Amino acid sequence: MEVTNTLVRSLYQALLSMKREFDEFTLNYVDAATAMSESYGGGGDAGTGWGKDKDEDEQERARRCAKMANWLCKPIVRRWKRGK
């Protein structure tokens, strides 16, 4: 019985260690991705034309965002040229 308890504790400690390493890796990955996106123009400055205008109505903003999302989600249509 003592061997089983020792084995279970050992497995539990190994799993905890793996979880800690995974959590640290994930946090570092997210931090690095955020830093890179900000340094390459993907965030930070609010004066880029994105977001709600000061005098814009909530419904108008929602309509504008839905229109842009619909446009971004449309598939690209490519027309095939006939053979020569």
C-alpha positions as YAML, in Angstrom:
chain: A
units: angstrom
residues:
- id: 1
  name: MET
  ca: [0.00, 0.00, 0.00]
- id: 2
  name: GLU
  ca: [2.86, 2.35, 0.79]
- id: 3
  name: VAL
  ca: [4.38, 1.83, -2.67]
- id: 4
  name: THR
  ca: [1.05, 2.80, -4.31]
- id: 5
  name: ASN
  ca: [0.81, 5.99, -2.26]
- id: 6
  name: THR
  ca: [4.38, 6.93, -3.15]
- id: 7
  name: LEU
  ca: [3.70, 6.30, -6.84]
- id: 8
  name: VAL
  ca: [0.50, 8.39, -6.76]
- id: 9
  name: ARG
  ca: [2.31, 11.25, -5.00]
- id: 10
  name: SER
  ca: [5.15, 11.09, -7.47]
- id: 11
  name: LEU
  ca: [2.75, 11.19, -10.45]
- id: 12
  name: TYR
  ca: [0.80, 14.03, -8.85]
- id: 13
  name: GLN
  ca: [3.98, 16.06, -8.34]
- id: 14
  name: ALA
  ca: [5.04, 15.42, -11.94]
- id: 15
  name: LEU
  ca: [1.65, 16.58, -13.22]
- id: 16
  name: LEU
  ca: [1.80, 19.72, -11.08]
- id: 17
  name: SER
  ca: [5.26, 20.49, -12.42]
- id: 18
  name: MET
  ca: [4.07, 20.02, -16.02]
- id: 19
  name: LYS
  ca: [1.08, 22.29, -15.39]
- id: 20
  name: ARG
  ca: [3.30, 25.02, -13.94]
- id: 21
  name: GLU
  ca: [5.64, 24.82, -16.94]
- id: 22
  name: PHE
  ca: [2.71, 24.92, -19.37]
- id: 23
  name: ASP
  ca: [1.17, 27.92, -17.59]
- id: 24
  name: GLU
  ca: [4.49, 29.77, -17.64]
- id: 25
  name: PHE
  ca: [5.00, 28.97, -21.33]
- id: 26
  name: THR
  ca: [1.48, 30.14, -22.19]
- id: 27
  name: LEU
  ca: [1.83, 33.40, -20.29]
- id: 28
  name: ASN
  ca: [5.22, 34.11, -21.86]
- id: 29
  name: TYR
  ca: [3.84, 33.30, -25.31]
- id: 30
  name: VAL
  ca: [0.88, 35.66, -24.89]
- id: 31
  name: ASP
  ca: [3.14, 38.38, -23.52]
- id: 32
  name: ALA
  ca: [5.54, 38.05, -26.46]
- id: 33
  name: ALA
  ca: [2.70, 38.02, -29.00]
- id: 34
  name: THR
  ca: [1.19, 41.15, -27.47]
- id: 35
  name: ALA
  ca: [4.52, 42.96, -27.42]
- id: 36
  name: MET
  ca: [5.19, 42.04, -31.04]
- id: 37
  name: SER
  ca: [1.75, 43.12, -32.24]
- id: 38
  name: GLU
  ca: [2.11, 46.48, -30.49]
- id: 39
  name: SER
  ca: [5.59, 47.06, -31.89]
- id: 40
  name: TYR
  ca: [4.42, 46.31, -35.44]
- id: 41
  name: GLY
  ca: [1.43, 48.65, -35.36]
- id: 42
  name: GLY
  ca: [-1.18, 46.24, -34.03]
- id: 43
  name: GLY
  ca: [-2.19, 48.09, -30.90]
- id: 44
  name: GLY
  ca: [-1.49, 50.80, -28.45]
- id: 45
  name: ASP
  ca: [-2.37, 54.05, -30.20]
- id: 46
  name: ALA
  ca: [-6.10, 54.78, -30.25]
- id: 47
  name: GLY
  ca: [-5.81, 57.48, -32.92]
- id: 48
  name: THR
  ca: [-5.64, 55.11, -35.89]
- id: 49
  name: GLY
  ca: [-9.22, 55.51, -37.08]
- id: 50
  name: TRP
  ca: [-10.49, 52.33, -35.47]
- id: 51
  name: GLY
  ca: [-13.07, 52.24, -32.73]
- id: 52
  name: LYS
  ca: [-15.95, 54.49, -31.85]
- id: 53
  name: ASP
  ca: [-15.91, 58.09, -33.00]
- id: 54
  name: LYS
  ca: [-16.63, 60.70, -30.32]
- id: 55
  name: ASP
  ca: [-19.89, 61.78, -31.92]
- id: 56
  name: GLU
  ca: [-20.95, 58.32, -33.19]
- id: 57
  name: ASP
  ca: [-24.15, 56.67, -32.00]
- id: 58
  name: GLU
  ca: [-23.96, 53.12, -30.55]
- id: 59
  name: GLN
  ca: [-26.37, 51.77, -33.16]
- id: 60
  name: GLU
  ca: [-24.45, 53.37, -36.00]
- id: 61
  name: ARG
  ca: [-21.19, 51.91, -34.67]
- id: 62
  name: ALA
  ca: [-22.77, 48.45, -34.34]
- id: 63
  name: ARG
  ca: [-24.10, 48.73, -37.90]
- id: 64
  name: ARG
  ca: [-20.70, 49.80, -39.22]
- id: 65
  name: CYS
  ca: [-18.93, 46.97, -37.38]
- id: 66
  name: ALA
  ca: [-21.44, 44.37, -38.61]
- id: 67
  name: LYS
  ca: [-21.04, 45.62, -42.17]
- id: 68
  name: MET
  ca: [-17.25, 45.36, -41.95]
- id: 69
  name: ALA
  ca: [-17.41, 41.90, -40.35]
- id: 70
  name: ASN
  ca: [-19.74, 40.71, -43.11]
- id: 71
  name: TRP
  ca: [-17.39, 42.07, -45.75]
- id: 72
  name: LEU
  ca: [-14.35, 40.42, -44.10]
- id: 73
  name: CYS
  ca: [-16.07, 37.02, -43.87]
- id: 74
  name: LYS
  ca: [-17.08, 36.79, -47.53]
- id: 75
  name: PRO
  ca: [-15.17, 34.19, -49.51]
- id: 76
  name: ILE
  ca: [-12.83, 35.35, -52.24]
- id: 77
  name: VAL
  ca: [-14.38, 34.73, -55.64]
- id: 78
  name: ARG
  ca: [-11.88, 33.87, -58.31]
- id: 79
  name: ARG
  ca: [-12.89, 33.52, -61.91]
- id: 80
  name: TRP
  ca: [-11.15, 30.85, -63.90]
- id: 81
  name: LYS
  ca: [-9.79, 31.87, -67.26]
- id: 82
  name: ARG
  ca: [-10.57, 29.53, -70.09]
- id: 83
  name: GLY
  ca: [-7.73, 27.63, -71.67]
- id: 84
  name: LYS
  ca: [-5.86, 29.02, -74.65]
...
